[in-house]
Amino acid sequence: MADILIVEDDLEIAENVALFLQASNFTTRHLETGEHVVETVRKNEPDLILLDLMLPVMDGLECCKQIRTFSEVPIVMLTAKTQEISRLIGLEAGADDYICKPFSAPELVLRIKAILKRTQKHKAPVVEEGLLLNMESFRLSYRGQSTELTHLEFNLFSLLYQHPQRIYSRAQILDLAYPDMRDISDRAIDSHVKNIRLKAKKIGLETNIIESVYGAGYRYVKP
């Protein structure tokens, strides 16, 4: 489930877009100004950003330029400006797409899905410093040894694995890793984490790849 950051000072537009995205099983967060956009992207690593061009404190172009110094996260710029020069400036700043107001929320959702399908690589195995999580077979491999995760263990670990160092609370894990399984409890999450840790040790991972953060939740730590 992708996490979308909406940066829009028009609350009506932001709420409308958020409702359509949530109905399509995206998670959303919202900022009204450009003031904290860059630090929010650094901290939370969203999967895509909807970025208004005309924002208080820091405009969308400057936000886009600063984000591009450290992240390739897809950025869709929203603006009331329709001139060709404004579109080109936005794209030159690093935006992936550009949509003018007023726009159709369902069309925006379709464009977001198309961008994510093109940019995300979750279907392919991912290798990070010798640790491999195969998204097709649910197998975790390290230095020639491998172990199979259960479906529930995989849902939890793949969520953490795709966003190293990001802390997920138990409530977020329930919403993002198990959206259709309301019978999953906090105790079950703790049990899955314990089992994943044990399986990781059996294939030679000496460090703890799932770290408990007191009072906050869990995060993945690269070995």
ABEGO torsion letter per residue (X at the ends): XBBBBBBBABAAAAAAAAAAAAAAGBBBBBBABAAAAAAAAAAAGBABBBBBABBBGBBAAAAAAAAAAABABBBBBBBABABAAAAAAAAAAGBABBBBOBBBAAAAAAAAAAAAAAABAAABBBBBGGBBBBAAAGBBBBGGBBBBBBAAAAAAAAAAAABBGBBBBAAAAAAAABAABAABBAAAAAAAAAAAAAAAAAAGBABBABBBBBGAEBBBBBX
